[in-house]
Amino acid sequence: MRKVYVHEVNQLKSSRVASLYDAMERHCLPLYAKHGIELVGYWETVMGQGPWPETIAVWEFRDFGHYTDFLRDTYAPADGNWALREWLDERSEWFTRSESLLCFGAEATPTVAELRASGTRAAMINHETVQTAPNRQAEYSELLTEMWWKRCAEPAGRSLIGLYYAPWKNTRAINIWGQGADWEDVNPWGTGEGWYETKDVQLWSTLGLEVRKDFDDRFAVPAPFSTVR
């Protein structure tokens, strides 16, 4: 049974997120929990790196059957309960648009249960949207695990929240890294020798071009209810 993930980037009408977060905690999270949907994380982008104001969400489903059950219960509920659709409509109060990707996780991607068990924390994240070579998004995510995560990112103080790739977007991968458990630990440039001063970083920067064409980064901070926060 392979887990699938819905990755969302939501453009906000304003940066005032208090009412959105309140509605998420009162309506969305209990409703999704009732349907067995787990929240990996929910973040708000920050000024300075990437589009703003936006929120980023990653939801975990048990498998494709669970995902299609969610769609049925949203758009054609057998019991006549339209609560999921009503939440979908309510979201428009805060969002101008939302872009979603249905994803798999790379082998190294921790599940929500594993994130909770490990106590993974991140005061700020680096969210990477990666353009890969066509039909190599899955290969990229696995190569990234070995060449970047194990050799470069982990030694530089990052934590792995998730590496995702989209089967229906043949040039898209998503990487989410924690940049420090507490604000005192946050260092976007990494610790030690720095990102571009080690041989392993230089090696990946060169060899990675075989499967990676471009990337865009966002910095973001967690909502109070985010699993990883």
Long-range contacts (C-beta under 8 A, 24 or more apart in sequence): 1-62, 1-63, 2-63, 2-104, 3-60, 3-61, 3-62, 3-63, 3-105, 3-111, 4-60, 4-61, 4-63, 4-64, 4-66, 4-67, 4-102, 4-103, 4-104, 5-40, 5-58, 5-59, 5-60, 5-61, 5-102, 5-103, 5-104, 5-105, 5-162, 5-164, 6-57, 6-58, 6-59, 6-61, 6-67, 6-100, 6-101, 6-102, 6-103, 7-56, 7-57, 7-58, 7-100, 7-101, 7-103, 7-164, 7-166, 7-174, 8-55, 8-56, 8-57, 8-58, 8-59, 8-98, 8-99, 8-100, 9-54, 9-55, 9-56, 9-98, 9-99, 10-54, 10-55, 10-56, 10-57, 10-91, 10-94, 10-95, 10-97, 10-98, 11-51, 11-53, 11-54, 11-95, 11-96, 11-97, 11-98, 12-53, 12-54, 12-55, 12-94, 12-95, 12-96, 13-94, 13-95, 13-96, 14-53, 15-52, 15-53, 17-44, 17-53, 17-55, 17-94, 17-223, 19-94, 20-55, 20-94, 21-223, 21-224, 21-225, 23-90, 23-93, 23-94, 24-223, 24-225, 25-224, 25-225, 27-87, 27-90, 28-87, 29-225, 31-83, 31-84, 31-87, 32-59, 35-69, 35-70, 35-73, 35-84, 36-61, 36-62, 36-66, 37-61, 37-66, 37-70, 38-112, 38-113, 38-227, 39-112, 39-225, 39-226, 39-227, 40-112, 40-115, 40-161, 40-162, 40-227, 40-228, 41-125, 41-161, 41-162, 41-176, 41-222, 41-226, 41-227, 41-228, 41-229, 42-222, 42-223, 42-225, 42-226, 43-125, 43-127, 43-220, 43-221, 43-222, 43-223, 43-226, 44-220, 44-221, 44-222, 44-223, 45-127, 45-218, 45-219, 45-220, 46-124, 46-219, 46-220, 46-221, 48-219, 49-188, 49-217, 49-218, 49-219, 50-127, 50-216, 50-217, 50-218, 50-219, 50-220, 51-218, 54-218, 55-223, 56-127, 56-218, 56-220, 58-162, 58-164, 58-176, 60-111, 60-112, 67-102, 101-164, 101-166, 101-168, 101-169, 101-172, 101-174, 102-166, 102-167, 102-168, 103-164, 103-165, 103-166, 103-167, 103-174, 104-138, 104-164, 104-165, 104-167, 105-162, 105-163, 105-164, 106-138, 106-141, 106-142, 106-144, 106-145, 106-163, 106-164, 106-165, 107-142, 107-145, 108-145, 108-149, 108-160, 108-163, 109-160, 109-162, 109-163, 109-164, 110-160, 110-161, 110-162, 112-227, 115-161, 115-227, 115-228, 116-227, 120-159, 120-161, 120-178, 120-228, 121-159, 121-178, 121-181, 121-182, 121-228, 121-229, 122-159, 122-161, 122-178, 122-179, 122-180, 122-181, 122-222, 122-228, 122-229, 123-179, 123-180, 123-181, 123-182, 123-183, 123-185, 123-186, 123-221, 123-222, 124-178, 124-179, 124-180, 124-183, 124-186, 124-188, 124-219, 124-220, 124-221, 125-161, 125-176, 125-177, 125-178, 125-179, 125-219, 125-220, 125-221, 125-222, 125-228, 126-158, 126-175, 126-176, 126-177, 126-179, 126-188, 126-217, 126-218, 126-219, 127-174, 127-175, 127-176, 127-217, 127-218, 127-219, 127-220, 128-174, 128-175, 128-176, 128-177, 128-215, 128-216, 128-217, 129-172, 129-174, 129-215, 129-216, 129-217, 129-218, 130-172, 130-173, 130-174, 130-175, 130-212, 130-214, 130-215, 131-171, 131-172, 131-212, 131-213, 131-214, 131-215, 132-165, 132-171, 132-172, 132-173, 132-211, 132-212, 132-213, 133-171, 133-210, 133-211, 133-212, 133-213, 134-170, 134-171, 135-170, 136-211, 137-165, 137-166, 137-169, 137-170, 137-171, 137-172, 137-173, 138-165, 138-167, 139-211, 140-165, 140-173, 140-211, 140-212, 141-165, 141-173, 143-208, 143-211, 144-173, 144-175, 144-208, 147-200, 147-203, 147-204, 147-207, 147-208, 148-204, 148-208, 151-200, 151-204, 152-195, 152-198, 152-200, 152-201, 152-204, 153-177, 153-190, 155-192, 156-190, 156-191, 156-192, 156-194, 156-195, 157-185, 157-187, 157-190, 157-191, 157-192, 158-190, 161-228, 171-213, 178-228, 179-219, 188-219
